[in-house]
Amino acid sequence: MHAPAPQRTFPPFSLTRLLTTVFEPKGGERVAILIDLENPADVTQFRFLKDPKLTIQRHAYEVFYQGLQQGGLKELKMTGGDFFAYQITGGSNLDLPDLAVTPEGKEVSLEKDIYPNYDLILCISTYSATAPLTAFAKQYGFRGATLHGLNEIILSSGLAVDYNEVSKVAEKLRLGLTKADWFEVDFKVDENVHTLKLICNKQEAQKSHGLCRGTEPDVANLPAGEVYYVPEGAEGQFPMRYESGTLALMEVSGGRIQKATLIRGSQEEVDAHNAKLISDPVTGEIGELGFGTQDLPVSGRDIQDEKVLGTMHVATGRSDHLGGHLVPGLFKNAKNATHDDILFSPAKTPEIEVVQVRMQRDGRTEVVLEHFQPAPYLLNLL
């Protein structure tokens, strides 16, 4: 029933090829690297490298920082390559703190010292910073990329691909999905089928395709490769798997999750979710519907795994970085202003089957996905 693991082979990762393809640097541009740490002062003399658990930050140092310093800057005709750490936010797409620390132990301001003074900013972090960095890019005029959750599999596959090709494929699928009236998703768990309807009202579908060229402020989310909407409404039900493995059924009306009901697992976890929905209702707003477009291996990190063709995801919360209206100021608690992807895939949600995804467009209903496989309609677009 499920798609077999892709057998695709990838070229060796090349930092200069990745940055050249994604950004087309013009020469003389200044680049910075940001990481997140529990204690930003641990970037001093690169002390954090002594902690074997900080694998994401180690990749930032060894692959990106050293890669730039040991010839990458010269090859790309770029300057800088400077390294900064800020305090970990604790949630996906929460606003970033302003304080950052340099490897020399100096405290600096992201808004005064970093954002206005660099042309390209690469954020390699534990939690996604796409939403806040996108807002700052528009304010200060830089371009950038967010690469949260970086691991060896992502380096050797999702970041080794040719993003010119990724962009072409994403555009073919975007054109086949754009201006839909609605999508319906049938989910099956414990032999029960639940349907979620996501209303798009003929809006233009968008794509995350990895190209961030030109002079316009923009931030790419890497690995890229998806077609997405910010739904205008949502109704129905869908099962959700919490990180602990608890399963609950989400009741959706008015575009928001109104209530969660335990299927199995921890009632306390579901009670805490319901308390959050009551105290800060916009946390349940459906802020995204996305479809993967790439042939990639499972990495264990949503940033790549949601880009796999055959998967789909919805997201709750903050949506301003996607063109939606939900900005941090609309949340009652600033710590709740996250954008949380809910990925459905054989590896992430083995207890939940996406039986079928249907699209209504131009008076016709087309089956888009079935059992985590692209349906003929999608395959014919490629």
N, C-alpha and C positions, 0 to 999 in steps of 0.2 A: 504493500500500500504506500509506503513512504519512499521518497526519492533516495536512490543509492548515493553513497558518498561520491562526490566528484573525483574523477581520476585525472583531472587536468594537471599539466605541469606548468611551472612558472619560471621565468628567468630569475637569476640571482638579484636580490634587492640592491638597488643603486640609489643612494641619497641624491646625487646630482641629477640623475634621470628623473626621479620623483619631483624634485623641486623645479626642474626645468619644465617638465610637462605641466605641472599644476599651475605654476605662477608665470612662466616665461619671463624671468627676471631681465630687467632692461640694462643692468650694469650700474654699479655704484649704489644699489639699494642696500639698506642696513637691516640686518635680521637679528631677532632675539628669540631665545628659547625660555619658556616658562614651565616650571614644574610645581607640584603641590606637595607639601610636607606637613606633618603634624606640628613640628617646630621648624619654621622657615630658617632659623639660625643654623640648622644642621647642614645647610648648603655651604657654610663657611669651610673653606679648605676641602670641600666636597666630602665632609664627614659622613653624609647619608649613605655613601657607597659601602660603608662597613656593615650596614643592615641588609642581610640577604633577602628580607621580605620585600624590599622596595624595588621590585623588578621593573616596574614601569619607569620609575625615575632613573634606574640604571641604564635602561635602553635610551632614555633621553640624553644621558651623558655620553655613553659609549658610541651610539650610532649617530646621533644628531650633533651633539656638541663637538665630540672629537672628530667626527666626519667633516664638519665645517672647518675646524681649526687645522686639520691635517691635509689640507689641499682643496676641500670643497669650496671654501670662500673664493679662492683664487680661480678655480675652474668656473664658478658661477659668476665671477666678476662682482661679488658682493662684499660688503664690509660688516663688521660687528661680530656676529656669532656669539653674542653675550648671553649669559646664563643667569636666571633669577628664580627664586623660590617664593611662593606665597603660602599662606596657611590653608590647609585642606578645608573645603567648604562643608563636606559631610552630606551633600545631596546633588543630584543631577541638575545642572544648569542654574544653581543658585548664584546670586550675584557674588562677584569676587571681592575679597578684602582689598584695600588699597595698598597696604604695606607689603613690600617685597624685600628680599635680602640678596646681596651679591655674594659670590664665592670669597670675596675679601672681607665679608662680615659687615658690609655697609648696608644700612637701611635706606630704602628708596621708596618713592611713591609710583605706583603703576600709572596713575592718571597724570602726574606731572613729569615723571622721568622716563617712562617706557612708552606708553601709547602715543604721545606726540612726536617721539624721537626715533621711531623705527618704522620702516616701510613694510616689513613682513614680520609677523609674530607667530611662532609655532608653540602651541600649548599642549604639552604631553603630560597628562594628569590622571589621577585616579577617577575623578568624577568629570563628566562632560562640562565644558565651559563654553559651548557653542552659543547659547543664548546671550550671556553677558558680553562675550567677546564681539559678537555680531553688533550689539548695541554700541559698544565702544568704538568699533571700526567705523561705523557710520558717523560717530561724533568726532573722531580724531583723524579719519582718512587713511588708516592702514589696511592692508590685506593680511590674511592669516589662515591658519589651519588648526583644527582641534583634533588630537589623536589620543583620546583618553582610552585607558585600558590596554595600551600597547603590549603585545607579547610576541613570542618567536613565530607563531603561526601567522599572525597578521603581517609581520615584517616579510615573511617569505612567500606570502600569497596576496593578500588584499592591498599591500603597498608595493608589490612588485609588478603589478599589472600595468598595461598601457592605458592611461586615463583618457587618451584620445578615443580609444575603442570603447571604454566604459561610457563615455559621454554619448557616443553614437547610438549604442544599444539603449541607454536610458531614454534618449529622445524618441527612438522608434516606439518604445513602450508607452512613453508619455503621450504621444500623439494618438495611440490607440485607446487611452484611458481618459483623456482630457474631456472636459465639458460633460461629464456624467451627471445624470439627475440624482442617482443614489447608488449605493452598494448595499447588498445584503450578505451577511456572513453567517453560515450555519456551523455551530460548534457542537461537538458531541463529547460528553463526558458521562461515564457510568451508564451508557445506553440511552441517556437523555439528550435530546437535541434542543439547543437554544439559539435564537436568531437575534442578531444585532443589525439594525438598519442605520446607515450613515448617510445623511443627506448632504449633497454637494451643490445642488442647484445650478448645474452647468458652469461652475467656475473652472478656470484654467488649472489643470494639474501642474504641479511643480516637480522639479527633479533635483536630486543630489547627485552630481555627476563628477565632482572632483576637480573641475577646472575653475580657476580663480584668477583669470588673466585681466589684462587691461589696467586701467587706472581707478576704476570704481572701487570704493571700500567694500570688502566682502570677506567672508570667512568660510572656507571649505571644511566639511566634516569628513575626515579620512579614517578608514576606508569609505569610499562613496559608492553609490550605485543603488538608487531607489527612486521611485515615483511616489509622490505623496500629495495629499490634500489636507487642508484644515477644514474639517466638516462644519457645515452651518447648523447642523442639528443631528441628534442621534436618539434612537428609541429602541427598546427591546431588552435583551439579556445577553450576557456573555460570562463564561467562567474565567477566573483569573487564578494563576498560581503565584502565591507569595514566595519570596526568596527562601523561606523556611520549608517550603513544600506544601503548606496549607493550601487547600482549594476552596474557593468561595464563588458564589454566583452574584454577579453585579447586575443590579436592577437599574436600567437607564431610561430616563425620560427628560425632556427639555434640554437635551444635549449634555446631560451630566449623569454620573453615577449618583443615584439617590440613596442606595442602601446595598450592603453586602450581606449575603446569607451563607453560613458555613455549609460546605459540601462534606469536607473531611479535613481533620487536622486540628488546629488550635482555635477554640472559640474566643479566647482572650485576644488573639491577633485580629480576628474579625471585629470584635467589639471595639478595639482601639481604632481600627480603620473607620468604623461607623461614627465614633466620637469625633474623629477628624473631619468627616464629611458634614457632620452637623455644625461643628464650631467654625469651619472654614469651607463653605460649600463649593467654592470655585476649584478646590483641589480635585474634585471629581469631574471637572469639565473635560469632555473628549476634545483634545487639541490637535489630533493628527490621525490620519489613516495612511499607512505606507505599505508599499510592495517592493520587495527586493528584486534586483535586475541582474545580478551577477552569478557566475558559476564559480563558487568559492568553497573551500573546506570549512567545516565548523571549527571555530576558534575558542569557543567557551566564553566569548565576550560579545555582548549584544551589538557593539559598534560594528563588528563585521558580520555577525550571524543574521542581523536583520537585513543585510544587503543581498542575501542568497535568494536567487530566483526560486519561487515556490513558497517562500515564507511571507507572512504579513504581520503587521503590528498596528496597534492603536496606541495612543499616548494620552495621558491626562496632564492637566496643568498648563503651565506657561506656554504660550504659542506665538509671542511677538516676533521671535526670530524666524518664524515660518510664514509670517504675513498675517498672523492672527491678532486678536484684540487683547488677549489676556497677558497683561504686563504685571510685574511684581507688585506694583502698588495696589492691585485689586485683591490681593490676598490679605487676610486679617493678620496672619503671622508671617513675617518675612522668611522664616525658616521653612515654610510650606510652599514657597514660590519655585517649585521644581517643575521640570518637564520630564515625565517618567514614561519611557517606552515600555509597552507590554507586548513582548514578542511571542508569537505562536510559531513553533517549528518543532520537527520531530525530536531534536536534541534538547530543546529548552522546556517543552511542554508535552512530554510523552503521554501524559494522562488525558490530554485534550486534543481531539482531532478536529481540524478545520475541514469539514466535510465538503463544503462548497462556498465559493465567493461568486456572487452574481452582480453584474453591472447593468443598470438601466440607462440607455443613452439613445437618443434619436428614435425613440419609440420602440426600441428593441431591447430584449434582455439577453445579455451575453454571459456565459460562464467564463470566469477569469481563472480561478484556481479550483482544483479538486484534490483532496487528500494530500496537501502540500506539494502538488505537482502543478506546473503551469498547464492550463487547458489549451486545446487546439487554437482557440481564439488568440491567446497570447503568443503561442509559438509561431503562428502565421505572421505576426508582426515583425519577427526577427529576420 
